[in-house]
């Protein structure tokens, strides 16, 4: 049997459960998950290795109409994922406006590669509604194979994975057999810190934050980390730190526990909050934070 290998791009709008599905398919916690939109900012690869195949899954930012420069780059991440995909998994759910982002859907239809359309969160709906959505999407993307499922409940994800393997092209592995992502360790540390900020803060705070890992010293049994949390304004800094530093302490404690689980080592985490005005709209800052390709 010939070896198979291919890139599978997971795309769709915010809040449809792309990251949850990605983690299910990869079998690792690659993407952070919150209920807020734009949780995923970068294109994140998760690699599944098997004796007969290698799948390189790619989670992408939700497709949004850009309001500032960072969102323009986020949209480019999603578009670029269509260009090098051997297979596209387009994710929607049972509550999404089916007419959102028609331009992006047209790009999916014209991609020239197999499309698997996922109707996620069916555990929150009923059979009649799901059957109606199935019919609507079959009209919108006629060439797509449709998979109603629940990523949260791990329902029908196995059948989707099986079909992905069947559709993979023949080829040698792109990455080493012991790799499960192409992202560096520092990236996952910054994402786990950002996840806690998304969970505990409201309004503009989570979207104005970027994390820089200034120091990452790994030893045999422990890791020492110094993280800088950037915000755009003085008022945001005060809110992030909280009264007597309690809010920031909670973020640091919860992030440290997740980082320890991720690396299976003791972690010493220091967090510092700094101001970098309007970083989301400045080319130099966006390049520093990895948004330019």
C-alpha positions in Angstrom: 0.0 0.0 0.0 1.4 3.4 -1.0 2.0 6.0 1.7 -0.4 9.0 1.8 0.3 12.5 2.8 -1.6 15.8 2.5 -2.6 19.2 3.8 -6.1 19.5 5.2 -7.3 23.1 5.7 -10.1 23.7 8.3 -11.9 27.0 7.4 -15.1 28.8 8.3 -16.6 31.7 10.2 -15.9 32.5 13.9 -17.7 30.6 16.7 -18.6 27.5 14.6 -16.3 25.2 16.6 -13.3 24.9 14.2 -10.7 24.7 16.9 -12.6 22.1 18.9 -12.9 20.0 15.7 -9.2 20.5 15.0 -8.2 19.2 18.4 -10.5 16.2 18.0 -9.0 15.3 14.7 -5.4 15.8 15.8 -5.9 14.1 19.2 -3.9 16.9 20.9 -4.8 20.3 22.3 -3.3 22.4 19.4 -5.8 25.3 19.3 -7.1 27.3 22.2 -10.9 27.3 22.6 -13.2 29.9 24.0 -16.7 31.1 23.3 -15.5 34.5 22.0 -15.1 35.2 18.3 -11.6 35.5 16.8 -10.1 33.2 19.3 -7.8 31.8 16.6 -5.5 34.5 15.2 -2.9 32.5 13.4 -2.8 29.5 11.0 -1.9 26.6 13.2 -0.8 23.2 11.9 -1.5 19.9 13.7 0.2 16.7 12.4 -1.2 13.2 12.6 1.3 10.5 11.9 0.4 6.9 11.0 2.4 4.1 9.4 0.4 4.5 6.2 -0.3 8.3 6.2 0.5 11.7 7.5 -2.2 14.4 7.7 -1.2 18.0 8.2 -4.3 19.8 9.6 -4.4 23.5 9.4 -6.7 25.6 11.8 -7.3 29.1 10.5 -8.7 32.3 11.9 -12.5 32.8 11.5 -13.4 34.6 8.2 -14.4 38.2 9.2 -14.7 41.5 7.4 -11.5 43.3 8.5 -11.8 46.3 10.8 -8.1 46.9 11.3 -4.7 45.7 9.9 -4.4 42.6 12.1 -7.7 41.3 10.9 -6.6 41.8 7.3 -3.7 39.5 7.9 -6.0 37.0 9.7 -8.2 36.9 6.6 -5.1 36.3 4.5 -4.2 33.3 6.7 -7.6 31.8 5.8 -7.3 32.5 2.1 -3.7 31.1 1.9 -5.0 27.9 3.5 -7.2 27.3 0.4 -4.2 27.7 -1.9 -2.0 24.9 -0.7 -4.8 22.5 0.5 -5.2 18.9 -0.8 -8.5 18.9 1.0 -10.8 21.5 2.5 -12.9 21.0 5.6 -15.5 23.9 5.7 -17.1 24.2 9.1 -20.5 25.7 9.8 -23.0 25.0 12.5 -26.7 24.8 13.3 -27.1 28.5 14.2 -24.9 30.4 11.8 -26.3 32.7 9.1 -26.0 30.5 6.1 -25.4 33.5 3.8 -22.4 34.9 5.6 -19.1 35.4 3.7 -20.5 34.4 0.3 -17.2 35.6 -1.3 -15.1 33.2 0.7 -17.5 30.3 0.0 -17.1 31.0 -3.7 -13.3 30.6 -3.3 -13.9 27.3 -1.5 -16.1 26.1 -4.4 -13.5 27.1 -7.0 -10.5 25.6 -5.1 -10.4 22.5 -7.3 -9.9 20.1 -4.3 -12.3 17.9 -2.4 -14.5 19.7 0.1 -16.0 18.1 3.2 -18.6 20.4 4.7 -19.2 20.0 8.5 -22.4 21.0 10.1 -21.2 21.2 13.7 -23.1 21.4 17.0 -26.0 19.1 16.0 -26.3 18.2 19.7 -27.9 21.7 20.1 -30.5 21.2 17.4 -33.0 18.6 16.1 -33.2 16.2 13.2 -35.6 18.4 11.2 -33.4 21.5 11.4 -30.2 19.5 10.6 -31.9 17.9 7.5 -33.0 21.3 6.3 -29.4 22.7 6.7 -28.1 19.6 4.9 -30.3 20.4 1.9 -29.4 24.1 1.9 -25.7 23.5 1.9 -25.9 20.8 -0.7 -27.3 23.5 -3.0 -24.7 26.1 -2.0 -21.6 23.8 -2.4 -22.9 20.9 -4.7 -19.6 19.1 -4.8 -19.1 19.0 -1.1 -19.6 15.8 1.0 -21.6 16.8 4.1 -21.0 15.6 7.7 -23.4 16.6 10.4 -21.5 16.1 13.7 -20.8 17.4 17.2 -17.1 18.1 17.9 -17.8 18.7 21.5 -19.5 15.4 22.0 -17.2 13.6 19.6 -20.1 12.4 17.5 -19.4 11.4 13.9 -15.9 12.9 14.0 -14.5 9.4 13.4 -16.4 9.1 10.1 -15.1 12.5 9.0 -11.5 11.4 9.9 -11.9 8.2 8.0 -13.1 10.0 4.9 -10.2 12.4 5.1 -7.7 9.5 5.1 -9.5 8.0 2.1 -9.1 11.3 0.1 -5.5 11.9 0.9 -3.1 11.8 -2.1 -0.2 9.5 -2.3 3.0 11.0 -1.1 5.9 11.0 1.4 5.6 12.7 4.8 6.2 16.5 5.0 7.3 16.4 8.6 9.1 14.0 10.9 7.2 11.1 12.4 7.6 12.4 15.9 6.2 15.9 15.2 2.7 17.0 16.0 2.9 20.7 15.0 5.1 23.1 13.2 4.7 25.8 15.9 7.5 26.5 18.5 7.0 25.9 22.2 6.9 29.7 22.9 3.8 30.0 20.6 1.8 27.5 22.7 2.8 29.3 25.9 1.6 32.6 24.6 -1.7 31.1 23.3 -2.4 29.5 26.7 -1.9 32.8 28.4 -4.1 34.6 25.8 -6.8 31.9 26.3 -7.1 32.8 30.0 -7.4 36.5 29.1 -10.2 35.6 26.6 -12.0 33.7 29.3 -11.8 36.2 32.1 -12.1 39.7 30.5 -14.8 41.3 28.5 -15.2 44.1 25.9 -12.1 45.2 24.1 -9.5 43.8 26.5 -9.1 40.3 25.0 -8.9 41.7 21.4 -6.3 44.4 22.3 -3.9 41.9 23.9 -0.8 40.2 22.4 1.7 38.0 24.2 5.5 38.0 23.8 7.5 35.2 25.4 10.7 37.2 26.4 12.4 34.3 28.2 11.9 30.5 27.9 14.5 28.4 29.7 13.9 24.7 29.7 15.7 22.3 32.0 15.3 18.6 32.7 12.4 19.0 35.2 11.4 22.6 35.0 10.8 25.6 32.6 11.3 29.2 33.5 9.1 31.6 31.5 8.9 35.4 31.4 5.9 36.7 29.4 5.1 40.3 28.3 1.4 41.0 27.9 0.9 44.0 25.6 -2.2 46.2 25.6 -3.0 49.3 23.6 -4.0 51.8 26.3 -3.2 52.8 29.9 -6.8 52.0 30.9 -6.5 48.5 29.5 -3.4 47.9 31.6 -5.2 48.8 34.8 -8.1 46.5 34.0 -5.8 43.6 33.1 -3.8 43.8 36.3 -6.9 44.4 38.5 -7.1 45.5 42.1 -3.8 44.7 43.9 -2.8 42.6 40.9 -5.4 39.9 41.7 -6.8 39.6 38.1 -3.4 39.2 36.5 -2.5 36.7 39.2 -5.5 34.5 38.3 -4.5 34.6 34.6 -0.9 33.6 35.5 -1.9 30.8 37.9 -4.4 29.2 35.5 -2.0 29.6 32.5 0.8 28.1 34.5 -1.2 25.0 35.3 -2.1 24.4 31.7 1.5 25.0 30.6 2.6 22.4 33.1 0.1 19.9 31.7 1.2 20.7 28.1 5.0 20.2 28.8 4.7 17.8 31.7 7.2 19.8 33.7 7.2 22.3 36.6 6.8 25.8 35.3 7.8 29.1 36.8 5.8 31.8 35.0 6.4 35.6 35.4 3.9 38.0 33.6 4.5 41.7 33.0 2.0 44.1 31.4 3.2 46.8 29.0 1.6 49.3 26.6 2.2 49.2 22.9 -0.2 51.7 21.4 -2.3 50.7 18.4 -0.2 47.6 17.7 -3.0 46.0 15.8 -2.7 48.6 13.0 1.1 48.9 12.8 3.0 46.9 10.3 6.2 46.7 12.3 4.4 45.4 15.4 2.3 42.9 13.4 5.5 41.6 11.8 7.1 41.2 15.2 4.1 39.2 16.5 4.1 36.9 13.4 1.1 38.1 11.5 2.9 38.8 8.2 3.6 35.9 6.0 
